[in-house]
Amino acid sequence: MIPKAEWDHRDPALTALEPRTRPVAPGEEIFPGVHALALPGHTAGHTGFVIASHGARLLAFGDALLSSLQIRHPEWSAVTDADPAGSGRRRRGLIAELLRPDTLGFGIHFADVVFGRVRPHGAGDGAVWHPL
């Protein structure tokens, strides 16, 4: 399984893997309750996943957020972001989704605090990561 946008930009040498590859489109349901979420910016086809069950969601955002500091400062991009301006815009949208009360976040790069919730920080002063 690979995001379709990533597959469309693959190295030609990977074409040999095509029979064993399943491209996944943004919004596509992969399994019941698991949907692909387009998060371009870090790479053209970067994809996260939304896992929903019993009125709750887990949003696994991969490389869209590389540090919990980026929740407070979504404009901070990593040197590895292919599109720094686009990744900043995408982070702002992602943070809005993570602010929903029914949503947990999973940040693979968040060291030992990979699971958490995003909560408002003060009156109109951004958001912060609250580890679980």
N, CA, C and O of each residue as an XYZ file, in Angstrom:
528
protein
N       0.841     -1.151      0.000
C       0.000      0.000      0.000
C       0.902      1.234      0.000
O       1.851      1.335      0.778
N       0.579      2.167     -0.894
C       1.352      3.405     -1.003
C       0.402      4.505     -1.472
O      -0.464      4.246     -2.308
N       0.543      5.717     -0.958
C      -0.293      6.809     -1.454
C      -0.128      6.967     -2.965
O       0.989      6.936     -3.483
N      -1.252      7.136     -3.666
C      -1.218      7.233     -5.123
C      -0.282      8.349     -5.589
O       0.463      8.166     -6.552
N      -0.311      9.494     -4.921
C       0.554     10.608     -5.332
C       2.032     10.253     -5.180
O       2.853     10.701     -5.981
N       2.385      9.463     -4.175
C       3.779      9.010     -4.024
C       4.126      8.031     -5.145
O       5.202      8.108     -5.738
N       3.205      7.115     -5.426
C       3.442      6.126     -6.479
C       3.606      6.823     -7.826
O       4.442      6.426     -8.637
N       2.807      7.860     -8.061
C       2.889      8.587     -9.330
C       4.235      9.291     -9.505
O       4.611      9.607    -10.634
N       4.967      9.545     -8.422
C       6.274     10.208     -8.479
C       7.423      9.250     -8.152
O       8.510      9.687     -7.771
N       7.186      7.975     -8.297
C       8.177      6.960     -7.908
C       9.390      6.974     -8.830
O       9.350      7.476     -9.953
N      10.446      6.411     -8.318
C      11.631      6.149     -9.119
C      11.258      5.060    -10.127
O      10.616      4.081     -9.746
N      11.636      5.197    -11.391
C      11.275      4.196    -12.397
C      11.684      2.768    -12.024
O      11.049      1.812    -12.469
N      12.720      2.614    -11.227
C      13.155      1.271    -10.830
C      12.084      0.549    -10.014
O      12.075     -0.681     -9.965
N      11.185      1.291     -9.375
C      10.145      0.675     -8.548
C       8.974      0.125     -9.354
O       8.118     -0.568     -8.804
N       8.927      0.423    -10.645
C       7.838     -0.066    -11.484
C       7.731     -1.584    -11.437
O       6.640     -2.130    -11.604
N       8.824     -2.261    -11.218
C       8.804     -3.729    -11.120
C       7.929     -4.209     -9.964
O       7.477     -5.354     -9.970
N       7.688     -3.358     -8.978
C       6.856     -3.729     -7.828
C       5.364     -3.514     -8.070
O       4.545     -3.842     -7.211
N       5.009     -2.974     -9.217
C       3.617     -2.611     -9.484
C       2.617     -3.739     -9.237
O       1.557     -3.470     -8.672
N       2.892     -4.982     -9.624
C       1.909     -6.043     -9.364
C       1.640     -6.282     -7.873
O       0.605     -6.842     -7.512
N       2.557     -5.865     -7.024
C       2.409     -6.098     -5.581
C       2.077     -4.811     -4.831
O       2.155     -4.763     -3.603
N       1.709     -3.772     -5.570
C       1.491     -2.458     -4.985
C       0.023     -2.073     -5.079
O      -0.632     -2.296     -6.098
N      -0.475     -1.496     -4.008
C      -1.849     -0.990     -4.004
C      -1.812      0.513     -3.754
O      -1.643      0.941     -2.612
N      -1.967      1.326     -4.805
C      -2.042      2.770     -4.598
C      -3.329      3.140     -3.853
O      -4.395      2.583     -4.118
N      -3.213      4.081     -2.927
C      -4.344      4.513     -2.113
C      -4.600      5.988     -2.385
O      -3.683      6.806     -2.307
N      -5.845      6.329     -2.704
C      -6.225      7.714     -2.992
C      -6.629      8.440     -1.704
O      -7.088      7.804     -0.756
N      -6.463      9.769     -1.666
C      -6.909     10.533     -0.500
C      -8.392     10.283     -0.226
O      -9.213     10.289     -1.143
N      -8.718     10.067      1.029
C     -10.100      9.815      1.424
C     -10.548      8.378      1.277
O     -11.616      8.003      1.760
N      -9.740      7.572      0.613
C     -10.124      6.172      0.389
C     -10.181      5.405      1.710
O      -9.316      5.551      2.574
N     -11.225      4.586      1.840
C     -11.318      3.712      3.007
C     -10.471      2.472      2.736
O     -10.716      1.739      1.777
N      -9.488      2.247      3.576
C      -8.549      1.147      3.397
C      -9.089     -0.117      4.044
O      -9.053     -1.200      3.460
N      -9.583      0.039      5.242
C     -10.276     -0.992      6.004
C     -11.476     -0.289      6.625
O     -11.502      0.941      6.648
N     -12.462     -1.010      7.124
C     -13.575     -0.325      7.780
C     -13.069      0.596      8.903
O     -12.396      0.150      9.832
N     -13.405      1.874      8.794
C     -13.014      2.853      9.800
C     -11.637      3.454      9.622
O     -11.229      4.278     10.440
N     -10.899      3.074      8.583
C      -9.546      3.601      8.344
C      -9.522      4.281      6.972
O      -9.742      3.645      5.942
N      -9.249      5.590      6.985
C      -9.227      6.371      5.749
C      -7.873      7.051      5.558
O      -7.222      7.463      6.518
N      -7.469      7.154      4.288
C      -6.252      7.890      3.937
C      -6.554      9.387      3.982
O      -7.635      9.822      3.585
N      -5.598     10.163      4.465
C      -5.738     11.612      4.577
C      -4.553     12.265      3.870
O      -3.408     12.094      4.287
N      -4.824     13.007      2.812
C      -3.755     13.678      2.065
C      -3.120     14.762      2.930
O      -3.813     15.631      3.458
N      -1.797     14.703      3.072
C      -1.036     15.690      3.848
C       0.199     16.144      3.071
O       1.311     16.074      3.594
N       0.021     16.612      1.817
C       1.186     17.017      1.033
C       1.896     18.207      1.664
O       1.303     18.990      2.407
N       3.152     18.317      1.353
C       3.987     19.406      1.874
C       5.355     18.871      2.236
O       6.373     19.370      1.757
N       5.378     17.847      3.087
C       6.658     17.205      3.399
C       7.164     16.526      2.127
O       8.319     16.688      1.734
N       6.274     15.766      1.496
C       6.490     15.239      0.149
C       5.188     15.455     -0.610
O       4.154     15.742     -0.008
N       5.238     15.318     -1.927
C       4.056     15.579     -2.750
C       2.874     14.692     -2.378
O       1.730     15.144     -2.409
N       3.130     13.465     -2.035
C       2.043     12.540     -1.752
C       1.964     12.094     -0.309
O       1.368     11.060     -0.009
N       2.564     12.872      0.597
C       2.553     12.442      2.001
C       1.117     12.220      2.464
O       0.226     13.019      2.174
N       0.912     11.140      3.176
C      -0.426     10.720      3.584
C      -0.434     10.327      5.046
O       0.489      9.678      5.539
N      -1.491     10.730      5.729
C      -1.751     10.284      7.092
C      -2.954      9.364      7.065
O      -3.485      9.042      6.002
N      -3.372      8.950      8.231
C      -4.506      8.038      8.317
C      -5.411      8.441      9.462
O      -4.944      8.819     10.536
N      -6.716      8.357      9.222
C      -7.720      8.605     10.245
C      -8.354      7.261     10.568
O      -8.880      6.574      9.692
N      -8.292      6.904     11.834
C      -8.875      5.650     12.305
C     -10.030      6.032     13.219
O      -9.822      6.655     14.261
N     -11.249      5.661     12.830
C     -12.439      6.066     13.577
C     -13.187      4.847     14.098
O     -13.332      3.838     13.409
N     -13.660      4.973     15.345
C     -14.434      3.895     15.957
C     -15.212      4.446     17.147
O     -14.664      5.173     17.977
N     -16.465      4.101     17.220
C     -17.309      4.451     18.370
C     -17.271      5.940     18.707
O     -17.210      6.310     19.879
N     -17.306      6.785     17.690
C     -17.361      8.226     17.903
C     -16.042      8.891     18.249
O     -16.018     10.082     18.559
N     -14.952      8.153     18.203
C     -13.623      8.717     18.477
C     -12.739      8.525     17.247
O     -12.979      7.642     16.424
N     -11.713      9.370     17.139
C     -10.788      9.275     16.006
C      -9.349      9.315     16.498
O      -9.024      9.968     17.490
N      -8.507      8.603     15.780
C      -7.060      8.720     15.945
C      -6.537      9.226     14.614
O      -6.822      8.643     13.569
N      -5.779     10.301     14.648
C      -5.206     10.860     13.442
C      -3.701     10.621     13.486
O      -2.991     11.223     14.291
N      -3.225      9.742     12.616
C      -1.791      9.441     12.501
C      -1.249     10.317     11.380
O      -1.598     10.129     10.214
N      -0.392     11.276     11.734
C      -0.009     12.300     10.764
C       1.412     12.179     10.239
O       1.854     13.034      9.471
N       2.127     11.157     10.624
C       3.444     10.882     10.047
C       4.393     12.065     10.071
O       4.646     12.641     11.129
N       4.922     12.431      8.906
C       5.922     13.494      8.791
C       5.318     14.888      8.633
O       6.059     15.857      8.464
N       3.999     15.011      8.683
C       3.382     16.335      8.560
C       3.754     17.219      9.746
O       3.877     18.436      9.608
N       3.932     16.599     10.913
C       4.425     17.286     12.110
C       5.619     16.489     12.611
O       5.477     15.329     12.998
N       6.783     17.102     12.604
C       7.993     16.400     13.034
C       8.330     16.656     14.495
O       9.152     15.953     15.083
N       7.694     17.662     15.074
C       7.927     18.020     16.473
C       6.641     18.602     17.041
O       5.880     19.258     16.330
N       6.405     18.361     18.316
C       5.229     18.954     18.955
C       5.320     20.480     18.964
O       4.297     21.152     19.097
N       6.510     21.034     18.827
C       6.670     22.491     18.750
C       5.970     23.074     17.522
O       5.556     24.233     17.533
N       5.837     22.271     16.469
C       5.178     22.754     15.258
C       3.677     22.944     15.458
O       3.037     23.610     14.646
N       3.106     22.382     16.505
C       1.693     22.632     16.797
C       1.531     24.070     17.274
O       0.576     24.752     16.904
N       2.449     24.512     18.076
C       2.440     25.900     18.549
C       2.928     26.844     17.450
O       2.520     28.004     17.397
N       3.801     26.344     16.574
C       4.392     27.160     15.502
C       4.295     26.408     14.173
O       5.306     25.900     13.686
N       3.099     26.325     13.574
C       2.954     25.565     12.324
C       3.756     26.141     11.161
O       3.977     25.459     10.161
N       4.185     27.374     11.287
C       4.983     27.991     10.218
C       6.415     27.471     10.197
O       7.133     27.700      9.223
N       6.848     26.780     11.243
C       8.198     26.227     11.290
C       8.257     24.967     10.432
O       7.584     23.979     10.725
N       9.050     25.005      9.393
C       9.207     23.849      8.510
C      10.571     23.214      8.708
O      11.531     23.867      9.119
N      10.631     21.938      8.409
C      11.898     21.211      8.446
C      12.615     21.395      7.115
O      11.976     21.642      6.092
N      13.926     21.278      7.124
C      14.678     21.396      5.870
C      14.301     20.283      4.901
O      14.547     20.400      3.700
N      13.709     19.211      5.404
C      13.314     18.088      4.552
C      11.936     18.276      3.927
O      11.510     17.426      3.145
N      11.225     19.354      4.241
C       9.923     19.599      3.619
C      10.125     20.026      2.171
O      10.827     20.999      1.897
N       9.512     19.300      1.251
C       9.633     19.620     -0.169
C       8.966     20.955     -0.500
O       9.417     21.670     -1.395
N       7.902     21.288      0.215
C       7.156     22.525     -0.009
C       6.921     23.193      1.347
O       5.868     22.994      1.952
N       7.884     23.982      1.834
C       7.755     24.575      3.167
C       6.481     25.405      3.365
O       5.820     25.278      4.396
N       6.131     26.247      2.397
C       4.915     27.059      2.539
C       3.677     26.167      2.554
O       2.775     26.361      3.368
N       3.639     25.193      1.653
C       2.507     24.263      1.602
C       2.406     23.413      2.849
O       1.307     23.140      3.330
N       3.546     22.991      3.378
C       3.510     22.165      4.590
C       3.007     22.982      5.776
O       2.324     22.441      6.645
N       3.330     24.269      5.829
C       2.813     25.133      6.888
C       1.300     25.275      6.811
O       0.609     25.198      7.827
N       0.789     25.482      5.601
C      -0.670     25.560      5.426
C      -1.326     24.243      5.820
O      -2.364     24.229      6.482
N      -0.718     23.148      5.412
C      -1.281     21.829      5.726
C      -1.255     21.590      7.232
O      -2.202     21.027      7.782
N      -0.195     22.004      7.900
C      -0.132     21.842      9.365
C      -1.250     22.611     10.053
O      -1.838     22.122     11.017
N      -1.545     23.807      9.568
C      -2.635     24.583     10.176
C      -3.965     23.834     10.058
O      -4.730     23.778     11.021
N      -4.238     23.269      8.904
C      -5.464     22.485      8.729
C      -5.468     21.237      9.588
O      -6.496     20.864     10.154
N      -4.330     20.600      9.682
C      -4.191     19.396     10.500
C      -4.418     19.727     11.973
O      -5.085     18.974     12.682
N      -3.874     20.832     12.431
C      -4.059     21.254     13.822
C      -5.536     21.520     14.097
O      -6.035     21.172     15.168
N      -6.239     22.129     13.151
C      -7.680     22.354     13.317
C      -8.412     21.023     13.494
O      -9.316     20.918     14.322
N      -8.027     20.014     12.724
C      -8.631     18.679     12.883
C      -8.285     18.075     14.235
O      -9.139     17.473     14.886
N      -7.041     18.234     14.657
C      -6.603     17.670     15.939
C      -7.239     18.376     17.133
O      -7.286     17.811     18.226
N      -7.723     19.585     16.947
C      -8.396     20.316     18.020
C      -9.794     19.773     18.315
O     -10.370     20.088     19.356
N     -10.336     18.972     17.423
C     -11.666     18.405     17.682
C     -11.616     17.558     18.951
O     -10.668     16.798     19.146
N     -12.619     17.680     19.810
C     -12.579     16.970     21.100
C     -12.615     15.447     20.983
O     -12.236     14.747     21.922
N     -13.061     14.938     19.855
C     -13.143     13.481     19.681
C     -11.880     12.890     19.063
O     -11.879     11.724     18.669
N     -10.802     13.675     18.973
C      -9.636     13.272     18.191
C      -8.365     13.165     19.030
O      -7.999     14.087     19.759
N      -7.712     12.025     18.908
C      -6.368     11.812     19.455
C      -5.380     11.929     18.305
O      -5.730     11.675     17.153
N      -4.166     12.306     18.610
C      -3.124     12.367     17.601
C      -2.056     11.325     17.858
O      -1.796     10.939     18.998
N      -1.442     10.878     16.769
C      -0.290      9.977     16.854
C       0.828     10.598     16.037
O       0.749     10.673     14.811
N       1.881     11.048     16.734
C       3.029     11.671     16.080
C       4.252     10.785     16.208
O       4.909     10.781     17.249
N       4.560     10.046     15.180
C       5.647      9.062     15.212
C       6.980      9.699     15.593
O       7.837      9.026     16.165
N       7.170     10.976     15.290
C       8.441     11.646     15.588
C       8.443     12.380     16.926
O       9.397     13.096     17.229
N       7.414     12.219     17.718
C       7.300     12.962     18.973
C       7.977     12.238     20.138
O       7.452     12.237     21.251
N       9.106     11.638     19.900
C       9.931     10.973     20.927
C       9.090     10.035     21.775
O       8.455      9.122     21.247
N       9.080     10.247     23.076
C       8.360      9.328     23.965
C       6.951      9.822     24.289
O       6.323      9.314     25.218
N       6.449     10.793     23.548
C       5.096     11.316     23.775
C       4.295     11.265     22.466
O       3.724     12.270     22.044
N       4.261     10.100     21.838
C       3.686      9.976     20.500
C       2.166     10.084     20.468
O       1.606     10.471     19.442
N       1.485      9.756     21.558
C       0.031      9.880     21.606
C      -0.340     11.105     22.422
O       0.241     11.359     23.477
N      -1.315     11.868     21.928
C      -1.731     13.045     22.671
C      -2.945     13.704     22.056
O      -3.533     13.217     21.091
N      -3.297     14.828     22.649
C      -4.392     15.665     22.163
C      -3.843     17.069     21.932
O      -2.903     17.505     22.597
N      -4.443     17.755     20.990
C      -4.107     19.154     20.757
C      -5.197     19.985     21.420
O      -6.389     19.745     21.227
N      -4.765     20.960     22.198
C      -5.687     21.824     22.931
C      -5.325     23.283     22.677
O      -4.166     23.609     22.419
N      -6.338     24.167     22.754
C      -6.049     25.597     22.592
C      -5.069     26.071     23.656
O      -5.060     25.569     24.780
N      -4.254     27.036     23.289
C      -3.296     27.632     24.220
C      -3.711     29.080     24.439
O      -3.441     29.939     23.600
N      -4.356     29.347     25.541
C      -4.788     30.711     25.833
C      -5.921     31.158     24.929
O      -6.471     30.367     24.163
N      -6.256     32.409     25.024
C      -7.350     32.982     24.234
C      -6.837     33.362     22.846
O      -6.192     34.396     22.672
N      -7.130     32.515     21.867
C      -6.724     32.797     20.494
C      -5.227     32.804     20.274
O      -4.734     33.473     19.365
N      -4.498     32.066     21.097
C      -3.035     32.082     21.032
C      -2.472     30.735     20.582
O      -1.519     30.227     21.173
N      -3.060     30.162     19.541
C      -2.546     28.913     19.007
C      -2.982     27.689     19.784
O      -3.996     27.708     20.482
N      -2.210     26.628     19.658
C      -2.540     25.337     20.258
C      -1.264     24.678     20.765
O      -0.158     25.066     20.390
N      -1.433     23.679     21.621
C      -0.295     22.934     22.167
C      -0.637     21.449     22.237
O      -1.805     21.061     22.244
N       0.396     20.641     22.286
C       0.304     19.182     22.386
C       0.231     18.791     23.856
O       1.061     19.209     24.663
N      -0.767     17.988     24.192
C      -0.903     17.439     25.547
C      -0.697     15.935     25.456
O      -1.607     15.219     25.037
N       0.474     15.437     25.836
C       0.733     13.993     25.756
C      -0.219     13.207     26.651
O      -0.669     13.692     27.689
N      -0.508     11.999     26.229
C      -1.328     11.105     27.059
C      -0.438     10.305     27.971
O      -0.928      9.490     28.753
